[in-house]
Amino acid sequence: MQFTIKKYEIKYEEQLKEILHASSEDENIIQMIKKPSNKMAYGAFVEEKLAAIFFSWTSRFHPYCLYFRIVVGPGPDKTMAAKRLLAWVQEHEKMERPLQTSLWETRHELIKAYEDMGFEEIRRTYMPTLKLGAAAAPAALIRTNFKIKTLKEIMLIDPLMNKLAFMVKANYENTHMANPVAQLETDDWKRLILAEDTLLDGSYICLDEGESEIIAYSFLHDSDEGDAYELGWCGASEKKFTNVIDYLVSHQINYSRGKKVSLLIGEFDTTDETAMAVMEAFPFESVPAWITYQRKCGTPGTGSLSR
């Protein structure tokens, strides 16, 4: 099948909507393309009909990669359309950063295209829900001399908030080494921790007996979905304290029940052993993985573009 590649323009929006609908993709993609952070957008056309689209953007939080998505409509060979688009963009645009994309593991045609073109899987993310009626009773705290505080209780205690921000920063950086985070100051990390949707009295911190050192933390957030909260970042000062997080999550389950919330939504990356341990400790539902692929700058595509 012959594809013609050209820049995407607003006049193709109705055709793009048709592709998104047919591919069960979110129409928010249209707004993403219109944002200032969007760097480029190209369409693959078959006889003047939009068949696929490539668009890319950058992130202030993760500034060292160029993010992209490819959406292919019904009809054309999805693997070949994606490879044609990617190869054309690589040839005609200067790529100075690693390319990175994410997609559901059920998108087999696109996964084949990316693997053929030299991309490597760097992470799987699971976003399951936990029905609180099925959740277990609170786990036992491994050391009774540990103290449990809410984020609301410690947020104004500067020494503890500084230590919490430092620990969150270190844990996040260690689990995102393939796509480093921007260099941020301690106050920036505090603002991230104390985000508008953070439930301050539902986010728990485990302290040592003297209440001067942080052992573990688990944050909870409000959700756009009704009747649900979202588990946020979690971590521990040492690997041996990982199971303390289970105890904190158990507190969050009880907190959520008290607020008449019946679901918790998780987000667990395979690059984060601590988070994966939480997913395994509670009866979260089984869900498909959201797979992240990356290709280093200058890595040539290895797959043939011929049939």
C-alpha positions as CSV (number, residue, x, y, z in Angstrom):
1,M,0.0,0.0,0.0
2,Q,1.3,3.4,-1.0
3,F,1.4,6.1,1.7
4,T,1.9,9.9,1.2
5,I,3.3,11.6,4.2
6,K,2.6,15.3,4.9
7,K,2.2,17.7,7.8
8,Y,-1.1,17.4,9.7
9,E,-3.3,20.4,9.4
10,I,-6.5,21.5,11.2
11,K,-8.5,20.8,8.1
12,Y,-8.0,17.1,8.6
13,E,-9.5,17.2,12.1
14,E,-12.8,15.5,11.1
15,Q,-10.9,12.7,9.5
16,L,-8.7,12.4,12.6
17,K,-11.9,12.1,14.7
18,E,-13.0,9.2,12.5
19,I,-9.7,7.4,13.1
20,L,-9.7,8.0,16.8
21,H,-13.3,6.7,17.0
22,A,-12.6,3.6,14.9
23,S,-9.4,2.9,16.9
24,S,-11.1,3.4,20.3
25,E,-8.6,6.2,21.1
26,D,-9.3,9.2,23.3
27,E,-10.4,12.3,21.5
28,N,-8.2,14.3,23.9
29,I,-5.5,13.5,21.4
30,I,-6.9,16.3,19.3
31,Q,-6.3,18.8,22.1
32,M,-2.8,17.4,22.7
33,I,-1.9,18.1,19.1
34,K,-3.0,21.7,19.6
35,K,-0.9,22.4,22.7
36,P,2.2,24.5,22.5
37,S,4.3,21.5,23.8
38,N,3.4,19.7,20.5
39,K,6.6,19.7,18.4
40,M,5.4,18.1,15.2
41,A,2.4,16.2,13.6
42,Y,2.4,14.3,10.4
43,G,-0.2,12.2,8.6
44,A,0.0,9.2,6.4
45,F,-2.5,9.5,3.6
46,V,-3.9,6.9,1.2
47,E,-5.5,8.6,-1.8
48,E,-5.9,11.9,0.1
49,K,-7.6,10.0,3.0
50,L,-5.9,10.3,6.4
51,A,-4.9,6.8,7.4
52,A,-2.6,7.3,10.3
53,I,-1.0,10.2,12.4
54,F,2.3,10.7,14.2
55,F,2.6,13.5,16.7
56,S,5.2,14.3,19.3
57,W,5.7,16.5,22.4
58,T,8.1,17.4,25.2
59,S,7.7,17.4,29.0
60,R,9.1,19.8,31.5
61,F,9.2,17.1,34.1
62,H,11.0,14.6,31.9
63,P,12.9,16.9,29.5
64,Y,15.4,14.4,28.0
65,C,13.0,12.4,25.7
66,L,10.8,13.3,22.8
67,Y,7.4,11.7,23.4
68,F,5.3,10.5,20.5
69,R,2.1,8.7,19.6
70,I,1.1,7.0,16.4
71,V,-2.6,6.2,15.8
72,V,-3.6,4.1,12.8
73,G,-7.1,3.9,11.4
74,P,-8.9,0.8,10.0
75,G,-8.0,-0.5,6.6
76,P,-4.2,-0.1,6.1
77,D,-1.6,-2.5,7.4
78,K,-1.2,-0.9,10.8
79,T,2.4,-2.2,11.3
80,M,3.5,-1.0,7.9
81,A,1.7,2.4,8.3
82,A,3.4,3.0,11.6
83,K,6.8,2.0,10.3
84,R,6.4,4.3,7.2
85,L,5.5,7.2,9.3
86,L,8.2,6.7,11.8
87,A,10.9,6.2,9.2
88,W,9.8,9.3,7.2
89,V,9.8,11.5,10.3
90,Q,13.2,10.2,11.4
91,E,14.6,11.0,7.9
92,H,13.1,14.5,7.6
93,E,13.2,15.8,11.2
94,K,16.3,16.3,13.4
95,M,16.0,13.9,16.4
96,E,18.2,15.1,19.2
97,R,16.6,13.2,22.1
98,P,15.6,9.5,22.6
99,L,12.2,8.7,21.2
100,Q,9.6,7.4,23.7
101,T,6.1,6.1,23.4
102,S,3.6,4.1,25.5
103,L,0.7,1.9,24.4
104,W,-1.5,-0.9,25.7
105,E,-0.1,-4.4,25.4
106,T,-3.2,-5.3,23.3
107,R,-1.9,-3.0,20.4
108,H,-0.1,-5.8,18.8
109,E,0.4,-4.2,15.3
110,L,2.1,-1.1,16.8
111,I,4.2,-3.1,19.2
112,K,5.5,-5.1,16.2
113,A,6.3,-1.9,14.4
114,Y,8.2,-0.4,17.3
115,E,10.2,-3.5,18.0
116,D,11.0,-3.9,14.2
117,M,12.2,-0.3,14.3
118,G,14.7,-0.9,17.1
119,F,12.6,0.3,20.2
120,E,13.2,-1.5,23.5
121,E,10.7,-2.0,26.3
122,I,11.8,0.0,29.4
123,R,8.7,-0.3,31.6
124,R,5.3,-1.7,32.1
125,T,2.7,0.2,34.1
126,Y,-0.4,-1.4,35.6
127,M,-3.4,0.7,36.6
128,P,-5.8,-1.7,38.4
129,T,-8.6,-1.0,40.7
130,L,-9.1,-2.4,44.2
131,K,-12.6,-3.0,45.5
132,L,-12.4,-2.0,49.1
133,G,-15.0,-4.5,50.1
134,A,-12.6,-7.3,49.1
135,A,-9.5,-5.7,50.7
136,A,-7.9,-7.4,53.6
137,A,-7.8,-6.2,57.2
138,P,-4.9,-3.8,58.1
139,A,-1.5,-5.4,58.0
140,A,0.4,-5.7,61.2
141,L,3.1,-3.1,61.8
142,I,6.5,-4.8,61.9
143,R,7.8,-2.6,64.7
144,T,5.4,-1.2,67.3
145,N,7.6,1.7,68.2
146,F,7.1,3.2,64.7
147,K,4.8,6.2,64.6
148,I,2.2,6.8,61.9
149,K,1.4,10.4,61.0
150,T,-0.7,12.0,58.2
151,L,0.9,14.3,55.7
152,K,-1.3,17.0,57.1
153,E,0.3,16.6,60.5
154,I,3.9,16.9,59.2
155,M,3.5,19.3,56.2
156,L,4.4,22.3,58.4
157,I,7.4,20.6,60.1
158,D,10.2,21.8,57.9
159,P,12.9,19.2,58.9
160,L,10.5,16.3,58.2
161,M,9.1,17.8,55.0
162,N,12.7,18.3,53.7
163,K,13.5,14.7,54.5
164,L,10.3,13.5,52.9
165,A,11.0,15.6,49.7
166,F,14.6,14.2,49.5
167,M,13.4,10.6,49.9
168,V,10.6,11.0,47.3
169,K,13.1,12.6,44.9
170,A,15.7,9.8,45.4
171,N,13.1,7.1,45.0
172,Y,11.5,8.7,41.9
173,E,14.9,9.2,40.2
174,N,16.0,5.6,41.0
175,T,12.9,4.2,39.3
176,H,13.1,6.5,36.2
177,M,16.7,6.1,35.2
178,A,15.9,5.3,31.6
179,N,14.0,8.6,31.3
180,P,15.6,11.0,33.9
181,V,13.5,13.6,35.6
182,A,14.4,17.3,35.4
183,Q,16.7,18.8,38.1
184,L,14.3,20.2,40.6
185,E,14.8,22.0,43.9
186,T,13.6,20.6,47.3
187,D,10.7,23.1,47.3
188,D,9.7,21.9,43.8
189,W,9.3,18.4,45.2
190,K,7.4,19.7,48.2
191,R,4.9,21.3,45.8
192,L,4.6,18.0,43.9
193,I,3.9,16.1,47.1
194,L,1.4,18.8,48.2
195,A,-0.5,18.8,44.9
196,E,-4.0,20.2,44.8
197,D,-5.5,16.7,44.6
198,T,-3.4,15.2,47.4
199,L,-5.6,14.0,50.3
200,L,-3.5,15.4,53.2
201,D,-5.3,13.4,55.9
202,G,-5.4,10.2,53.8
203,S,-1.6,10.2,53.0
204,Y,0.4,8.5,55.6
205,I,4.0,8.8,56.8
206,C,5.8,6.2,59.1
207,L,8.3,7.8,61.4
208,D,10.9,6.3,63.8
209,E,10.3,6.2,67.6
210,G,11.8,9.7,68.0
211,E,9.7,11.1,65.1
212,S,12.8,12.5,63.5
213,E,13.4,10.1,60.6
214,I,11.1,8.9,57.9
215,I,10.7,5.2,57.5
216,A,8.1,5.0,54.7
217,Y,5.3,7.0,53.0
218,S,2.2,6.4,50.9
219,F,0.2,9.2,49.3
220,L,-3.4,9.2,48.4
221,H,-5.2,11.5,45.8
222,D,-8.6,12.5,44.8
223,S,-9.8,11.1,41.5
224,D,-11.8,12.4,38.5
225,E,-13.7,9.1,38.6
226,G,-16.6,9.0,41.0
227,D,-16.5,6.8,44.1
228,A,-12.7,6.3,43.8
229,Y,-9.4,7.6,45.2
230,E,-6.0,7.1,43.6
231,L,-2.9,5.7,45.3
232,G,0.1,7.9,44.7
233,W,3.8,7.7,45.2
234,C,5.1,5.3,47.9
235,G,8.5,4.4,49.2
236,A,10.7,3.4,52.1
237,S,14.0,4.5,53.5
238,E,15.4,0.9,53.2
239,K,14.3,-2.2,51.3
240,K,13.8,-4.0,54.6
241,F,10.9,-1.6,55.4
242,T,9.0,-2.2,52.2
243,N,6.3,-4.1,54.0
244,V,5.6,-1.0,56.2
245,I,4.0,0.5,53.1
246,D,1.4,-2.3,53.2
247,Y,0.4,-1.1,56.6
248,L,0.1,2.5,55.4
249,V,-2.0,1.3,52.4
250,S,-4.2,-0.6,54.9
251,H,-4.7,2.7,56.7
252,Q,-5.6,4.3,53.4
253,I,-8.2,1.6,52.7
254,N,-9.8,2.3,56.1
255,Y,-9.7,6.0,55.4
256,S,-11.4,5.6,52.0
257,R,-14.1,3.4,53.5
258,G,-14.7,6.1,56.1
259,K,-15.3,8.5,53.2
260,K,-17.7,6.1,51.6
261,V,-15.3,5.5,48.7
262,S,-15.5,1.9,47.3
263,L,-12.5,1.8,44.9
264,L,-8.8,2.5,45.0
265,I,-7.0,3.0,41.7
266,G,-3.3,2.1,41.6
267,E,-0.5,2.9,39.2
268,F,2.4,0.5,39.5
269,D,5.6,0.5,37.4
270,T,7.8,-2.6,36.9
271,T,10.8,-0.3,37.5
272,D,9.6,0.2,41.0
273,E,9.9,-2.9,43.2
274,T,8.2,-1.2,46.1
275,A,5.1,-0.3,44.2
276,M,4.9,-3.7,42.5
277,A,5.1,-5.3,46.0
278,V,2.0,-3.2,47.0
279,M,0.1,-4.5,44.0
280,E,0.9,-8.1,44.9
281,A,0.0,-7.6,48.5
282,F,-3.7,-6.6,47.8
283,P,-6.4,-8.2,45.6
284,F,-6.2,-5.7,42.7
285,E,-8.0,-6.8,39.6
286,S,-5.9,-8.1,36.6
287,V,-5.5,-5.5,33.9
288,P,-3.5,-5.1,30.6
289,A,-0.2,-3.4,30.9
290,W,0.6,0.1,29.5
291,I,4.0,-0.6,27.9
292,T,6.7,2.1,27.4
293,Y,9.1,1.8,24.6
294,Q,12.2,3.9,24.0
295,R,14.8,4.2,21.3
296,K,18.1,6.0,21.9
297,C,18.9,9.0,19.7
298,G,20.6,7.8,16.5
299,T,19.6,4.2,16.9
300,P,18.7,3.0,13.3
301,G,15.5,1.1,12.7
302,T,16.2,-2.5,12.2
303,G,13.1,-3.7,10.5
304,S,12.6,-3.8,6.8
305,L,10.1,-1.4,5.4
306,S,9.3,-3.8,2.5
307,R,6.5,-6.4,2.8
